[in-house]
Amino acid sequence: MSDALKVLALAPYPEQAASTRFRIAQFIPLLREHGIECELKPFINNAQFAALYRKDRMGRNALRIGWSAAARMAELISAKRWDVVFIQREAALIGPPLFERAIARVFNKPMVLDLDDPLWVQYTSPIYGRLGSRLRCLNKTEELFRRWTHLVCGTDLIGRHVSGLR
């Protein structure tokens, strides 16, 4: 049995997305060199990411995101084998923070939250409109702010906002 620290890294986007590459993926080889096992699990795959902002794929995208949510729930079963869960932005692109709740309440795992954008700011998608904002569940960020064990902030603005909520 290995004594290596085991980190599950959850991201909304695949490594093809700059935020996932910059905030997580580039560090995985270095972590391995230091005896830390880290596995990256994006919510959507490369094909979904490539089609995400195409209006002609909205129906197909909705179906695939539903499948991604089901797959993310299945991944929770493996959460008990990880020592720490690192979440870049949010574990899922849609809905309330169900995955984060399960990680904190059911599995009682330390959760590192990495924020590179002010997710609490109201945003209307040029592709999905207000429906996209509603599906994303804006109040999810407030709950995430209460659940993290450790926090990594991409900017001082995010750090100041979050520290005022704790």
Backbone hydrogen bonds in HBPLUS format (Angstrom, degrees):
<---DONOR---> <-ACCEPTOR-->    atom                        ^
c    i                          cat <-CA-CA->   ^        H-A-AA   ^      H-
h    n   atom  resd res      DA  || num        DHA   H-A  angle D-A-AA Bond
n    s   type  num  typ     dist DA aas  dist angle  dist       angle   num
A0037-GLU N   A0005-LEU O   2.81 MM  32  6.05 145.4  1.93 164.4 174.0     1
A0083-ASP N   A0006-LYS O   2.80 MM  77  5.17 147.2  1.91 133.0 143.9     2
A0084-VAL N   A0006-LYS O   3.17 MM  78  6.53 153.8  2.24 158.5 161.8     3
A0007-VAL N   A0037-GLU O   2.69 MM  30  6.02 167.2  1.71 162.5 167.2     4
A0039-GLU N   A0007-VAL O   3.00 MM  32  6.50 155.8  2.06 164.7 171.8     5
A0008-LEU N   A0084-VAL O   2.98 MM  76  6.39 164.2  2.00 160.5 162.2     6
A0086-PHE N   A0008-LEU O   2.78 MM  78  6.03 159.4  1.82 151.3 158.6     7
A0009-ALA N   A0039-GLU O   2.83 MM  30  5.84 174.2  1.83 154.3 154.9     8
A0041-LYS N   A0009-ALA O   2.75 MM  32  6.04 162.6  1.78 174.5 176.1     9
A0010-LEU N   A0086-PHE O   2.73 MM  76  6.14 160.2  1.77 167.5 173.9    10
A0088-GLN N   A0010-LEU O   2.86 MM  78  6.20 168.5  1.88 173.6 175.2    11
A0011-ALA N   A0041-LYS O   3.31 MM  30  6.38 158.2  2.36 130.4 131.4    12
A0043-PHE N   A0011-ALA O   2.69 MM  32  6.09 135.5  1.88 147.6 162.7    13
A0017-ALA N   A0014-PRO O   2.96 MM   3  5.82 162.0  2.00 125.8 129.9    14
A0021-ARG N   A0017-ALA O   3.05 MM   4  6.33 166.4  2.07 158.5 162.8    15
A0022-PHE N   A0018-ALA O   2.80 MM   4  5.84 170.6  1.81 158.0 160.9    16
A0023-ARG N   A0019-SER O   2.84 MM   4  5.63 159.1  1.89 141.8 148.5    17
A0024-ILE N   A0020-THR O   3.04 MM   4  5.51 147.7  2.15 134.0 140.4    18
A0025-ALA N   A0020-THR O   2.99 MM   5  6.21 154.3  2.06 154.4 157.5    19
A0026-GLN N   A0021-ARG O   3.07 MM   5  5.80 155.8  2.13 154.8 154.0    20
A0027-PHE N   A0024-ILE O   2.87 MM   3  5.68 153.1  1.94 128.8 136.7    21
A0028-ILE N   A0025-ALA O   3.22 MM   3  5.46 150.2  2.31 107.9 115.9    22
A0031-LEU N   A0027-PHE O   2.89 MM   4  6.14 160.0  1.93 160.0 166.5    23
A0032-ARG N   A0028-ILE O   2.98 MM   4  6.22 160.0  2.02 154.4 159.3    24
A0033-GLU N   A0029-PRO O   3.03 MM   4  6.33 154.3  2.10 145.0 151.7    25
A0034-HIS N   A0030-LEU O   3.21 MM   4  6.53 133.6  2.44 139.2 151.0    26
A0034-HIS N   A0031-LEU O   2.98 MM   3  5.11 133.1  2.20  98.8 112.2    27
A0036-ILE N   A0031-LEU O   2.86 MM   5  5.05 162.7  1.89 141.0 138.1    28
A0035-GLY N   A0032-ARG O   2.92 MM   3  5.01 158.6  1.96 114.4 114.3    29
A0049-PHE N   A0045-ASN O   2.92 MM   4  6.16 157.5  1.97 153.9 161.2    30
A0050-ALA N   A0046-ASN O   2.94 MM   4  6.14 155.6  2.00 148.8 154.8    31
A0051-ALA N   A0047-ALA O   3.20 MM   4  6.42 141.4  2.35 140.3 149.7    32
A0051-ALA N   A0048-GLN O   3.19 MM   3  5.20 126.8  2.49  94.3 107.7    33
A0052-LEU N   A0048-GLN O   2.87 MM   4  5.75 117.7  2.27 143.3 159.3    34
A0052-LEU N   A0049-PHE O   3.36 MM   3  5.04 148.2  2.46  93.9 102.8    35
A0054-ARG N   A0051-ALA O   3.12 MM   3  5.42 154.8  2.18 126.7 123.1    36
A0057-ARG N   A0054-ARG O   3.01 MM   3  5.51 162.1  2.04 116.5 121.6    37
A0058-MET N   A0055-LYS O   3.35 MM   3  5.44 166.6  2.37 114.6 113.0    38
A0061-ASN N   A0057-ARG O   2.71 MM   4  5.81 158.5  1.76 161.6 169.2    39
A0062-ALA N   A0058-MET O   2.93 MM   4  6.13 156.2  1.99 148.2 153.7    40
A0063-LEU N   A0059-GLY O   3.17 MM   4  6.46 160.8  2.21 148.4 152.7    41
A0064-ARG N   A0060-ARG O   2.94 MM   4  6.20 164.3  1.97 152.6 157.0    42
A0065-ILE N   A0061-ASN O   2.83 MM   4  6.00 153.2  1.90 151.6 158.9    43
A0066-GLY N   A0062-ALA O   3.04 MM   4  6.26 149.9  2.13 142.9 150.9    44
A0067-TRP N   A0063-LEU O   3.06 MM   4  6.45 151.4  2.14 145.5 153.2    45
A0068-SER N   A0064-ARG O   2.86 MM   4  6.15 148.0  1.96 142.1 151.8    46
A0069-ALA N   A0065-ILE O   2.91 MM   4  6.20 149.5  2.01 146.0 153.3    47
A0070-ALA N   A0066-GLY O   3.12 MM   4  6.45 155.0  2.18 145.1 151.4    48
A0071-ALA N   A0067-TRP O   2.89 MM   4  6.18 155.6  1.95 147.7 154.9    49
A0072-ARG N   A0068-SER O   2.85 MM   4  6.07 151.5  1.93 146.7 154.5    50
A0073-MET N   A0069-ALA O   3.04 MM   4  6.31 153.3  2.11 144.7 151.3    51
A0074-ALA N   A0070-ALA O   3.06 MM   4  6.40 152.6  2.13 144.5 151.9    52
A0075-GLU N   A0071-ALA O   2.96 MM   4  6.28 143.5  2.10 143.0 153.4    53
A0075-GLU N   A0072-ARG O   3.10 MM   3  4.96 119.0  2.49  90.3 105.7    54
A0076-LEU N   A0073-MET O   3.09 MM   3  5.27 138.9  2.27  99.4 110.9    55
A0077-ILE N   A0074-ALA O   3.15 MM   3  5.72 148.3  2.25 111.1 118.7    56
A0078-SER N   A0075-GLU O   2.96 MM   3  5.52 140.3  2.12 111.8 121.6    57
A0079-ALA N   A0076-LEU O   2.88 MM   3  4.97 156.4  1.93 106.9 114.9    58
A0081-ARG N   A0078-SER O   3.06 MM   3  5.82 156.0  2.11 122.5 128.6    59
A0082-TRP N   A0079-ALA O   3.12 MM   3  5.51 161.4  2.15 113.9 119.7    60
A0085-VAL N   A0110-PRO O   3.00 MM  25  6.32 167.9  2.01 164.5 168.5    61
A0112-VAL N   A0085-VAL O   2.84 MM  27  6.22 158.8  1.89 150.0 157.4    62
A0087-ILE N   A0112-VAL O   2.70 MM  25  6.04 170.5  1.71 173.8 176.7    63
A0114-ASP N   A0087-ILE O   2.81 MM  27  6.03 164.8  1.84 162.1 160.2    64
A0090-GLU N   A0088-GLN O   2.88 MM   2  5.74 129.2  2.14 111.2  95.7    65
A0089-ARG N   A0114-ASP O   2.73 MM  25  5.68 155.0  1.79 153.3 162.1    66
A0095-GLY N   A0135-LEU O   2.52 MM  40  5.59 165.8  1.54 171.3 167.2    67
A0098-LEU N   A0096-PRO O   2.75 MM   2  5.61 140.2  1.91 106.0  94.9    68
A0101-ARG N   A0097-PRO O   2.95 MM   4  6.13 156.3  2.01 148.8 155.7    69
A0102-ALA N   A0098-LEU O   3.03 MM   4  6.28 162.1  2.06 147.8 152.1    70
A0103-ILE N   A0099-PHE O   2.95 MM   4  6.22 158.9  2.00 150.6 156.7    71
A0104-ALA N   A0100-GLU O   3.01 MM   4  6.20 161.3  2.04 149.6 154.0    72
A0105-ARG N   A0101-ARG O   2.70 MM   4  5.74 172.9  1.70 163.1 165.4    73
A0106-VAL N   A0102-ALA O   2.92 MM   4  4.93 128.7  2.19 117.9 133.2    74
A0107-PHE N   A0102-ALA O   3.05 MM   5  6.46 159.6  2.10 164.3 169.7    75
A0109-LYS N   A0103-ILE O   3.05 MM   6  5.79 172.7  2.05 153.4 154.4    76
A0149-THR N   A0111-MET O   2.71 MM  38  5.14 167.5  1.73 147.9 152.1    77
A0150-HIS N   A0111-MET O   3.22 MM  39  6.51 160.2  2.26 139.9 141.6    78
A0113-LEU N   A0150-HIS O   2.92 MM  37  6.35 159.9  1.96 158.5 157.0    79
A0152-VAL N   A0113-LEU O   2.83 MM  39  6.20 159.5  1.87 157.7 160.0    80
A0115-LEU N   A0152-VAL O   2.87 MM  37  6.26 161.7  1.90 173.2 174.0    81
A0154-GLY N   A0115-LEU O   2.67 MM  39  5.88 142.7  1.80 167.4 169.4    82
A0119-LEU N   A0117-ASP O   2.93 MM   2  5.59 122.2  2.27 112.1  95.4    83
A0121-VAL N   A0118-PRO O   3.17 MM   3  5.98 171.6  2.18 125.9 128.4    84
A0129-GLY N   A0125-SER O   2.80 MM   4  4.66 136.2  1.99 124.6 131.7    85
A0132-GLY N   A0128-TYR O   3.37 MM   4  4.91 150.1  2.47 108.1 112.5    86
A0132-GLY N   A0129-GLY O   3.22 MM   3  5.65 129.2  2.50 105.1 115.6    87
A0133-SER N   A0130-ARG O   3.05 MM   3  5.08 116.3  2.48  95.6 110.9    88
A0134-ARG N   A0130-ARG O   2.94 MM   4  6.28 158.7  1.98 155.5 161.5    89
A0135-LEU N   A0131-LEU O   2.88 MM   4  6.10 161.4  1.92 154.7 159.7    90
A0136-ARG N   A0132-GLY O   3.04 MM   4  6.11 143.4  2.18 138.5 148.0    91
A0137-CYS N   A0134-ARG O   3.21 MM   3  5.30 137.7  2.40  97.1 108.3    92
A0140-LYS N   A0137-CYS O   2.90 MM   3  5.63 161.6  1.94 125.0 130.5    93
A0141-THR N   A0138-LEU O   3.40 MM   3  6.37 156.1  2.46 125.0 126.1    94
A0144-LEU N   A0140-LYS O   2.91 MM   4  6.22 157.6  1.96 152.5 159.6    95
A0145-PHE N   A0141-THR O   2.93 MM   4  6.16 150.7  2.02 147.2 154.3    96
A0146-ARG N   A0143-GLU O   2.99 MM   3  5.20 135.9  2.19 101.3 113.7    97
A0147-ARG N   A0144-LEU O   3.08 MM   3  5.13 140.1  2.25 100.1 111.5    98
A0159-GLY N   A0155-THR O   3.16 MM   4  6.44 163.0  2.19 145.2 150.0    99
A0160-ARG N   A0156-ASP O   2.83 MM   4  6.06 160.3  1.87 157.4 161.5   100
A0161-HIS N   A0157-LEU O   3.04 MM   4  6.22 164.6  2.07 149.5 153.9   101
A0162-VAL N   A0158-ILE O   2.94 MM   4  6.08 172.9  1.95 158.6 160.5   102
A0163-SER N   A0159-GLY O   2.96 MM   4  5.99 161.1  1.99 146.1 151.9   103
A0164-GLY N   A0160-ARG O   3.20 MM   4  6.29 139.1  2.38 139.8 148.9   104
A0165-LEU N   A0162-VAL O   2.96 MM   3  5.25 156.7  2.01 109.6 117.3   105
